[in-house]
């Protein structure tokens, strides 16, 4: 075997000898020892990279990525075969722009870090992507198929898991077995085999991933939402920057090789992973604070809303009921950071702010995005209790730990499944600080984006009543599971008679919490409507105030006393029907899981 020349490694150690004061003679050690030396060096480079002044970050990042590529070349030359193969599943429904961004970030990961190398045909050797189709519109199916071909041409191994193939794979399951798992998959007919829901589509994707598995002991399954990217955000003096600064595949591979983990979940940075139904109160607080601030400024004065060095909001700061999840109370409000660049005045700042207000109904929060925080070793694990459906990884045995209850179409399925899985496997379900960038919107007008539960009307009204209703009852299911597991073991969940009172008790608590937020939201809407009526003369008649008024009309129609979702939540008969569904789903969870386990792992 020819001698490997570690030029990047040697240069780094020559320029920074303090990294490894006990570094051996690189020419005198074996390939295996040299590979381990890279592993020792990465955490030291990371500490430096995340601590240097912002202008130096790019140079350190480039060196960091080069170091990984060089190590991968060494691994291939040494003939090591230990690296896992990643099969990445991306469920998608009518979102071509999101799919492009997601595939681009995967391709970028492979080019910048080189994980797994390339095969003889120049294709990614240990990365395969499955785009699991769920679109209703034929033009979107064609757009997704074209994207698959485009990235396949770049050397990324990508498969388009189309609707007919999904239906065929489902029907290939013997009928008796299929009926046992039909609520985990779907019962929709072939002619309407689209928009089946994220859970059903993801579980069908599991079947395709299993079909593509070559070596069960060396395969990892990475489930990603189409609106997420293998990127993180960092704050700079000129604003937010999106960078490929984490080597996801390398660290996940090492964790599964060196521990007994069955499921890993990362978190998200960027846009909140929750519904606007549980962000309305704090969002309006921030809107009111910004309007109060800008009202006192000269409309034609230079924009003063660029406090880029101010700390980003803390974890779950976007959630109106963060305390329910164990998070500390946040600030009363967070300031708006104007994203405009170049010379501009306060009028332009307010106009940009008003332009993006309607994005709130699609899940974007203008003032409470989550930023990436470097917290030390990327090998560090912590106990997990929530599955982030767009950022989790399992080994072959972990394919049994699905996100169930897709037939209910409720939100909070990830946190609910996470509690059940935590109760079953404990520390083998872990969390890691490898977040993905979450971008709710991929276009300025959001006209081409599908989001379940959000309907845009012809008169510019936006209706999120379906999502709001699914959020309340998703919370009810989640916290019923939390309450149950505090006093009972998981196998006892089959006892519906004992479960029903728990659900009733949680329902009463949630109704009180939701009512308090309902009052707060409507009080704030009224205050902002009065602010528009009495706005400073310099701002009256501006397009921005017209957009603010339209936003408040949408807020009132979705969160007011007459809103359809609020009426459903207040309806005893509707709640009783939903509670019956929830109890039935939980009581049958163990039986459905047993049937799924037998199907997926055989």
Secondary structure as GFF3:
##gff-version 3
##sequence-region A 1 602
A	DSSP	alpha_helix	7	15	.	.	.	ID=ss1
A	DSSP	three_ten_helix	26	28	.	.	.	ID=ss2
A	DSSP	alpha_helix	31	49	.	.	.	ID=ss3
A	DSSP	alpha_helix	54	78	.	.	.	ID=ss4
A	DSSP	beta_strand	85	92	.	.	.	ID=ss5
A	DSSP	alpha_helix	96	113	.	.	.	ID=ss6
A	DSSP	beta_strand	127	133	.	.	.	ID=ss7
A	DSSP	alpha_helix	138	153	.	.	.	ID=ss8
A	DSSP	beta_strand	157	161	.	.	.	ID=ss9
A	DSSP	alpha_helix	163	171	.	.	.	ID=ss10
A	DSSP	alpha_helix	175	180	.	.	.	ID=ss11
A	DSSP	three_ten_helix	190	192	.	.	.	ID=ss12
A	DSSP	alpha_helix	198	212	.	.	.	ID=ss13
A	DSSP	three_ten_helix	216	218	.	.	.	ID=ss14
A	DSSP	beta_strand	219	225	.	.	.	ID=ss15
A	DSSP	beta_strand	228	229	.	.	.	ID=ss16
A	DSSP	beta_strand	232	236	.	.	.	ID=ss17
A	DSSP	beta_strand	239	243	.	.	.	ID=ss18
A	DSSP	alpha_helix	248	258	.	.	.	ID=ss19
A	DSSP	beta_strand	263	265	.	.	.	ID=ss20
A	DSSP	beta_strand	268	270	.	.	.	ID=ss21
A	DSSP	three_ten_helix	276	278	.	.	.	ID=ss22
A	DSSP	alpha_helix	280	295	.	.	.	ID=ss23
A	DSSP	three_ten_helix	322	325	.	.	.	ID=ss24
A	DSSP	alpha_helix	346	356	.	.	.	ID=ss25
A	DSSP	three_ten_helix	357	362	.	.	.	ID=ss26
A	DSSP	beta_strand	381	383	.	.	.	ID=ss27
A	DSSP	beta_strand	391	395	.	.	.	ID=ss28
A	DSSP	three_ten_helix	397	400	.	.	.	ID=ss29
A	DSSP	three_ten_helix	406	408	.	.	.	ID=ss30
A	DSSP	alpha_helix	413	425	.	.	.	ID=ss31
A	DSSP	three_ten_helix	426	428	.	.	.	ID=ss32
A	DSSP	beta_strand	429	432	.	.	.	ID=ss33
A	DSSP	beta_strand	436	438	.	.	.	ID=ss34
A	DSSP	beta_strand	455	456	.	.	.	ID=ss35
A	DSSP	beta_strand	462	463	.	.	.	ID=ss36
A	DSSP	alpha_helix	465	487	.	.	.	ID=ss37
A	DSSP	three_ten_helix	490	494	.	.	.	ID=ss38
A	DSSP	alpha_helix	496	533	.	.	.	ID=ss39
A	DSSP	alpha_helix	543	559	.	.	.	ID=ss40
A	DSSP	alpha_helix	564	570	.	.	.	ID=ss41
A	DSSP	alpha_helix	572	587	.	.	.	ID=ss42
A	DSSP	alpha_helix	589	601	.	.	.	ID=ss43
###
